[in-house]
């Protein structure tokens, strides 16, 4: 089984739009005639909250007296992957086959539509997959934005809670304003650690690294202004002092790489 995922070029997109506007010759058939028949030209799936992928299977039958060769299969977006037999894929007269389509739903909501273009010796077939993705609540939406861009918490509406309250603060008041809002929240997200129960020793270097640079690929943003955060050097130094004094005081000068974790906030 071969996996294909690529984006259309502009000329191909123009051709696809023309084909989409051309009336089909029959239900479950390609727009190029009676050589192949698909079990459906369009399929829909209603995703459940929390699902990260939608899977589709399209069946095809060669109803012509001649062999049909599938030369290429393309998807309209990198989030959509089509699995097909090795190309060129040959369908003798009367033969059946399947194409599997997988759509990545992460970071998306609403109605999502993607096109799978199947280029055969009998012509071009356009298959459409439609996924209805539940609208996330406000907290979930913010989490999705943060996972896609951890610095998003310092912009737009998120800045009202995560950036603006830091103005003019230092030490413990600054901690409560920009750290406690997540790490000490009553409904703290499971991927956000409780700083009082960290399973590793810490020191000033540890906290300084985390506060300034955070960790790419997690929810932990970089707080330093030079990295796109809201805090200047004096504010970060005051936070480092507070964190060092109140959360697992240092027991060694070398605790390894504080960025070694791979999930959640990584702390």
N, C-alpha and C positions, 0 to 999 in steps of 0.2 A: 504494500500500500504506500503510495507516495503522498506526501503532504505538500500542499501548495498554498502560498499566501503572498499576494503581490497587489500593488495598487495599479489602477488603470491609468494609461496615458491620456492626455486630453483628446487626441483624435479618436481613440477607442471609446472614450466616454461620449463623445458626440455621436458616434455610430450607435452606441447603446441607447441613447435617448431617442434616436430616430426609430430604432427597432421597437422601443417601448411604445411609441406612438402609432405603430403600425398594427392594425387589427390582426389578431391571431387567427389561424386557419381552423382551429378546433380546440376543444377543451383537452388539456393534457398533452398537447402536441407542440412541436417547435414551430416557429414562424416560417420555416423553410420548406414545409411540406409534410409528407406522410412517412418519411424514412424511419424516424424514431419517435417513440411515445414515452412521455414521462408520467409517473403516477400523479404528479401535480407540478404545476409551474411555480406555485407560490405556497409557502407553508407558514403557519403562525404558531407561536408558543407564548403562553402567559407565564412569565417567570414568577417564582416565589421569592419573598424577601430573603436576602442572604445568598441566593444562588449566584455563582460566579461564571457559569457557562450555560449556554443553550445548545443542545445537540439536535441536528436534523439529519434525516436520511431520505434521499431522492432515488427512486427506482426508475430505470430506463430499459426500454425494450426496442430492439431493432426489428421493425415489422416489414422491412423492405426485402427484396430478393437478393440484395447485394450486401457485402460487408460494409460496415460503417466504422470509421476510424476516428477516435477521439484524439486530437492532436495537442490540445492545451486546455487547461482549466484555470481561470483567474477569478479572484475575489476583489470586490470593490474597496476593501479596506484591510489593513494589516491585522485588525482585531478578529477577522474572519478567516478561518482555515478550512480548506477543502482537502479531503483525503480520497484519492482515486488509485486504481491499479496503475502499475508502471506505464508510462507513456512511450510510444503511442499505444493506446488502449484499443484493441480490435474487438468489435462485436460482430460475429457472424450472423447471418440471417436467423431471426428467431431468438437470438441470445438476449439474456437479461443481465443487468449490472446495477451497481449502486454507487452513489457518491455520498460521502458523509461530510457534513458541514458543522463546524464548531465555532460559536460566536462567544467572544470574551465580553462579559457583561460588567466587569469591574469598572467603577467610576461612572456608570451610565444609568439613566433612568428615563422613563417615558417610552414612546414607541420608537423602536430601532429597526430600520430596514436596510438590508444588505443584498447585493446582487452577486450571483455566481455565474460567470460566463463560461459556457462549454462550447469550445470550437471543434466541430467535427467535419468530416469529409462530406456530410450531408447539409452542413450549414451551421449557423450559430444558434445555440439555445441559451436563453436567459432565465435563470432560476432566481427566485426571490425568497429570502427568509425574513420574517417579521417577528420581533420579540417585544412584548409589552412588559416593561420593567417597572415594578412598583416605585412610586415616588417615596424617597426616604424622608424621615422626619428631620427637623432642623438639626438635631444633634448628630444624626447619622450622616446628613449631607456635609456638615462641617468636617466630620471625620474622613469622609471620602475626599474632600478637597485637600485635607492635610496629608493624606496618604499620597495623593498625586503630586503635591507640592507642599512640603513641610513648612515653608515660609508663608503659606497662604494665611496662617493665623494672624499675621501682622498686617493684613490688608483688608480693605472693604469693611463689612459689618463685623468681621472677626476681630478687627483691631480695637473695637470698643471694649472688648473684654481682655485681650491678650497684649495689647501694645500701649494704648492711651493711658491706662492706669499706672504705668511705670513712671510717668513724668514726675520729676522732682523727688523720687523716693530712692532709698538705699537701705541696705541691711534687711532686717526682719520685715518692715513694711513692704519693701520691694519683693521679698520672697512671697509674702502673702498675696501680693498683687499679680505677679506673673508666673509663679511656680505653684503656689498653693491652689490656685484656681483649677488646676488639673490634678496635681499629685495629692491634694488633700480634699478633693471634692467629695461630697456625700455619695454621689453616684459615679465614682471614679471608674473610667473605662478599664476593662480587664487588661488591656495592653499597656496601661500607664502604671508604673510601679509605685508602691508605697515606699517613700524614701527612708522611712524608719525601719524597714525590714529588708534592706538590701543584703544580698548574700555574698558580699565582697567588701573588703576593706577599702577605705577611701582616704585621700589626702588632698591638699590644695591643688596639686597638678591635675588630679582626677576631675575635681569640680570645675576648675578653670577650663579644661578642654571641653567638658560637656556644655558649660554655659556659653562659651564663645562660639563653638562650632557645631554643637548638637551631633546628629549622626544622619548622613544621607540614607535614604531607603527606609526610614522609620518616621514616627510622628514627632520625634524630638527636633525642634527647630534650632537654628543658630541664633543666639540672642545678640551677638556683637553687631554693631552698626556696620562694620566693614564687611560682614557676611549677610547683610540684609535684615538684621534685627533692630530692635528699638533702643538697646542699651549702650551707653558709652563705657569707656574703660573703667572709670571710677565706680560706676554702678555695678559692673561685673565684679570688680575687686571686692566691693562690699558684700555682694552675694556669696562669693567664694569664702570670705571670712565667716559669714553666718552659717553656711552649709558645713564648713569644716568643723565649726564649734558645736553644731547641734545634731549632725547626722554622721554616725560612725566615725569618730575621730581617728586620725591617721595612726597606724601602728607600724608602718614601714615607709621607706622613701621610694620603693619601686613595687608597684602592683600590676605591672604589665599593661597591656593595651586596653583602655577603657572602652574601646569601640569594638570589642570582640563579639558582642551579642549580635544576633541576626534578625530579631523580630521585635515587635512592639516598639517601645521607645528606645530599647537597647540599654537602659541604665543598669 
